[in-house]
Amino acid sequence: MSAPQLEKYCPTAGYTAVVYENQVVVFGGKRESGTISNDVWTIDADDLTVHLVPSRGDPPPGRCYHSAHVHRGAMFVIHGITERGPSDPTFIPSFQLSTGQWSLPRARGDIPTARCNHASSAYNSVVYVLGGYVMGEQTIVDPRCMFALNLDNLVWSRVEGATGPVPGALWGHSLNTCGSYLVAFGGVDPKDDDVETDQLWFYSFARNRWMSLAGKFSELRTSSRMSLASSAFEGREPKDEARPQAVAVADFHPNNTMQMRLAVGDAVSLLPAREVHPGWVYGCKRDDPATRGYFPEAFIRSAEGAGDSASVSTPARSPMTTSSIGRQKPAPAPEPRLAHASCVANAGKCLVVWGGEHGDNPAIKYDDAWVFNVNKGKWKQVGRVGTAPPKLPGQQPMVTCRGLGVVPMLARGEVYVLDPVEGWSTQTVTFAR
């Protein structure tokens, strides 16, 4: 059977892909016809043969924009959309990959609201679910809350007591496990006027702590030392001698705003106006995109070791020009986006991001690929070698198989393989009869 004959059966968007032994397993998704699939496909990593797996037992309704994870030989399917609306969150469909047997075990504990366009990632035997919204209602679910599902006993719990700048109710973002951290990227942030973001969020399992780092900004030198002066509008420094040393870096963003990144210890955060402590430097809106801006009610005092980071010692009410604050060239980073694909590489030390779309204009789609080195804290664009996957509507997954990023597009009869160093290659699959 050729690929064109299978177009009406294979999903084109909203499906998941997981890796089990020597296979990439694709489940669900929306077909080109608009129907929602509950088929399971396997792709052999050696000969690229595709099999439609016969289902046994009690298969779940077709679903899309869900998430899936493999644990102890079974694929567990979490949330998503069915033909009738949101999936039933009280059940976690389980597919035994060796036998093709479906079952519908019931979840227990603090079961989260059914959702789609969420992101999830596994650490040991626990799946962490972040963000998403209720399909049809466009209602953001569980803002500022992450849930954990223990795959050993299917008990849900809330991740509570996390410190640091907790992300908002993201949707359309990605979530991956890099070493002992969860790394979330992109998506739509309701706290930021419901536009797509280029923010990176890091969650430490050991510390139960969130950290954040914005893209499109110069590298933050945490070895620098810089004190923030609150009450600057009164012309005096803060009396609190115990205030922790911090590093602040001013950078210009393409959307004509200038923002500050603040680091206190190992917590790195972008400081938006509505969340910053009164009197702290957090950035400004430029009245003239080319030259000028104003710091609101605060100023920065320079300190040694600032490196190429800008520092200012002028009172708050004085206008600043780009030259007076030391405008910096933005470090390379991907454009803000949502509905992108991501995976990890280099033994979990690198995050790989491909594709996505513009939030305000879904017709604008990206085909670039980026690698974020977690240890170095830097983005690097993958060279445009080979042919990247086509820009299709909706979202397609990418998984790590044998150290490479794999984007299965069965409706096209192809698999796209990304080497973070060498670039893309395209492989044609063969459908087993």
N, C-alpha and C positions, 0 to 999 in steps of 0.2 A: 504494500500500500504506500503510495507516494505522499509527500507532504501536502500537496494541494488537496488530496482527498481527505486529509485529516484536519484541515483548517476549521471545519465546523465543530470538531471535537476538542481541539487543543485550546487552552486558555491563552489570551493575549495580554491580560492585565489582572492585577490583584491576586495572583497566585503566589504560593510559597515554594521554596526549594530548600531541602535539607540534604545532608550527606550521611549515608549509612554504608559502612564498609567500602565497597568499591563502586558505589552508585550515587548518583544525584537523583533525589526523589522529589517529584513535582506533584503538588496537590491543589485542587480547587481552582478558583479564578473565574474571571468572566470571559466568555467566548466572544468572538467577533459578532455573533448573532445577537448577543445581549443576554443569553441564558447563562446561568451560573453552574459551574461544574462541580461534581464530587468525585471525579476520576483521580486515580493515582497512576502516575507515569514514572518509570525508572529509566535512567540513562547510564549505560555501562561506561565507566571512565576509561576502559581499555579500547574497546572497539566502537564506542559511540552508538551502540544499538539501543533503540528505545522500545520499551515494552509497556503496553497498557495492562496494569495489574488487575486480574480478576478479583473482585471484592467478595468477601464472605461475611457472614454475620449480619450485623445491624449497621449499615453505613449511614453516616449522617447526611442531612440535606446538603446540597451543594452550597458552597460559601466562597466569598471573596473578601479581600482586604482584612484577612485574619493573620495570625502568626502560627508557626509550627516549630516544634523542637523534638529531637530524638533523645530518648532516655531508655537505657536497658533494652534495646531492640525494638522499641515502640515509638511511633510518631504521635505526639500529642498536639491537638489542634485547639487554639485558643481564640475565642471571640470571632468577630467577622460578621458579614452580611449574608443572609439567605434570601431566597426568592420572596419570602414573606416578611422580611425585615431583619432586625438584629437577631443574632443567634441566641439560644437559651444559655445563659452563663452558668446555670447550675450543673451542666454536663460538660465534660471534657472528652470529646471523641478521641479514641485511642486506636491506632492501626498497627498491628503486629507486622513488622516489615518482612519477617521470614515466612509467614504463613498467609498474609493477606487478610487476616481476620480483624474485623471491626468490632468494637464494643463501645458502650456509652456509659462509662463510670460517672457517678455523681460526685461533684466537688463538695467540700465542706469548708467551714471557717467563715471568714469575712469576705464573702464573694463580691467582687467588684461589679459595677454596672457593665452590661454588655456594650461593646464599643467596636469601632472600626478605625482605620488609619492610626492605630496605636503603634507602638514599637515594643519589642521584647527581646531579652537576651538571657542566656543561661549561665549560671556560675555554680559549679558542682552540680547538685541535683535540684537546684532552685531556679525557676524562671522569674525574671523581674519584668513587670509590665508598666510602662510609662505612657501617660497621655492617651489621646484618642478622643473621639466624639460619638454621640448617638446619631446613627444614620437617620435621615428624614427630619429630625428635629434640629440638627446642627448644634446640639447642646454639648458644650464642653463638659467632659466627665471628670469628676474627682480632681479638681484643680489642686496643684501643689501636693499631690499624693502619688506615691508609687506602691504597687502591690507586688507580693511575692507568692508564687505557687510552688509548693514542695511537690515534686513529681513522684516522690516515693509514696506519699499518702494522699495526694491531691487536696491538701489543706491550704486555703488562701489566708494571707495575713497582710496587714498594712505595714509598710516600712515606716516606723515612727521614730521621732526623736532625732532625725537627721539635722546636722548643723550646716552652716554655710549658706550661700545664696541658692536656695532651692528653686529649680526651674518651675515655670508656670505650667499651665495645661496645654502642652504642646500637642500638635497633631501633624501628620505627614513628615515626621522626623525619622531618624534611624537610631538604633541602639545596639551597641556591640560590647562584648567583653574583651578588654585588653589587659591581660595580666590580672591584677587584683583590683581593676577599676571597670566600671561601666562607663562607656563614652557615648553620649548622645550628640547628634549633630543636626543642625538645620530644622526644617519644619516651620510651622506657623506658631508664633508666640502671641497669645491674646493680650499679654502685658505690653506688647510693642505694636499696638494699633492693628492687630490681626494681619500683619504682613510677615512674609517669610524672613527667616533669620539666618545668619551665618555663625551663630553662637555654637561653641563647643561646651558641653557640660560633662564633668567628671564626678563620678560617685565612688568613694573609697569604701570597699566592703569592711576593711579593718577598722576604720574610724567612724563609719556611718556618717559620712560628711560629703557635702557637695562643694564643688569648685567650678568656676566657669571661666571661659576664655573666649573672647570675641575674635572672629576672623577679620581680615582686612585691616589689621592694625600691626604696628611694628612690634618686634619681640620685646617682651617685658623682662627687664633685667632685674631679677629678684635680689641680686647682690647689691643693687643700689640702695641707698638709704635716703629717705626723704620724709620730712615731717609735714603733716597737714595742719594748717592753722584754722581752727574754727573761730567763730566770733570775729572774723576778719572785718566785718562791716563796722565793728567797734574799734578797729585799729589796734587790737592787742592779740597776743597769742593765748592759747588755752592754758588754764591753770592746772589742768590735769597732767601731772608729770608722768603718770603711769600709762598714758596712751601709747599703744604699741607702735613701734617704728613701721613705716609703710613706704611703699614705692608707688608713685603715680606717674603715668605716662599719658601725654596728650597726643591724640592722633585725629586726622581728618577722615571722615567716612564719605563714601561716594554720594550719600543722600543729603549732602550739605549740612551735616551736623558734625560737631567735634565732641568727642567723648573722652572720658578719663578711664583708664584701667587702674585699679587699685589692688595692691597685693599686701596682705598682712600675714606674715608667716608663710604658709604654703597655700593659703586661700586666695585665689585670684578671681576678681570679679569686675564686670563692666558695671559702671554706676549710672543708671538712668536717673533723671531728675526726681521722679516721684518716690524713689526708694532710698536716696542718700540721706545721711544724717544732716540736719540743718547746719549750714555754714561750711560743709566740706566741699572741696573741689570735686565736681563731677562732670563738667563739660559745659558746652554752650551751643546755642543756635547761631549760625553765622548769618548776619544780616546781608552781607555781600559774599557770595560764594568764592570770590577771588581773593579777598584781602582781609576782611575784618571779622571780629567776634568779640564777645564780652563774657568774662567770667562772672557768674552770678554770686554775689555776696561771699566770695572766698578768694584766696590766692594760695600759691604754692611757694614754699621756701626751698631753695636748692640745698643740696648736701653733696658731699663727696661721693664719687663712684657712680654718678648718674649716667656715665657713658654717653651714648648718643641720644638719650632720652631728654626731652625738653624740660626746662624748669623756668619758672617765672617768679619774680619777687615784687611784683607791682600790685598795689591795692586793688580790690575787687572792682571798684567803679571806674577804673581807667580802661579805655578801649585797648584791645590788643590787636596787633597785626599778625599775619602769619609769620613774618620774620621774627617778631619779638617772642613768639612762643616756640620757634624752632620747628617749622613744619617738616614732617618726615615722610619719606617715601613709604607707602604701605607695603608690608611684607606680602609675598605671594600667598593667595588664599582663594578658595572657590567662592563664586558668587552666592549670595543667599538663595536658598532653594527649598523645595519640598518635593515629596514623592520621588526621591532619589533612591538608589540602591547602595548598599555598603556591605563590607565584610572586613575581616582582619587578615593580616599577612605577617610574615617574619616572626612566627611563633607568638603572635599576639602583641607584638611591639609596634605595629603599624595599623592604622585605620585606612581603608581604601574606600573612596566614594566615587560613584559614577552617576552621571545623568541627573534627572530631576526636571522640575519645571518652575516657572515663575508664578508666584501666587496670584498676582493681579491679572495676569494674562497667561492662561494655560497654554496658549498657542506658542509661547516662547519656551522651548525645551532645550536642555543642555545635553551635550554628548561628551563633555570633557571628563577626565578622570584625575583624581587627586589622591595623594598619600600623605597622611599625617603621622609623623614620627612622634610617638608618645614620649619617648625619652628626651628628644631634642626640643619638643614643643614647636615644631615647624611643619608647614605644609610644603609640598612639592608637587607640581603638576606632572603627570605622566606624559611623556612625549607622544605626539600623534603619529605613532607608527602602527601600520596595519589599519584595519577598518573597524571602527567602533560600532556597537550595536545601533540599529536605527532608532530614531526618536519616535516612539509609539505612544499613543494615548494611554493614560493610566500609569501604573507602577509595575515594574518587573523586578524580580529579586536577583541578588548576586550572592553566591556562597563561596566559601573557601574549600577547594578540593586540590590536594597535593600541593599546597602552598600557593595556588593561583586563584584569582577571582574568576568565577564561572557564572555567566548569564545565560540560562537556557531559554531559548525562544523556539519552542516546538512548533508553533503555528507557522513558523518560517522554515522549519526543518533544519535549524542551525543552533549551534552553541558558540558563544563568544567567550574567549579566554583572555584574561588580562594578566600579563606579567608586569608587576609594578615597575620593573626596570626596562624591559624590552618593549612593552606596549601590547597591542591587541593582535589576536589571531582568530580566524574564523574556521570552525569545523562543521562539516555537514554530517548530520545524523542519519542513521538508517532505521526505519521503522520495521520492527519484526512483525511478520504476518501471523 
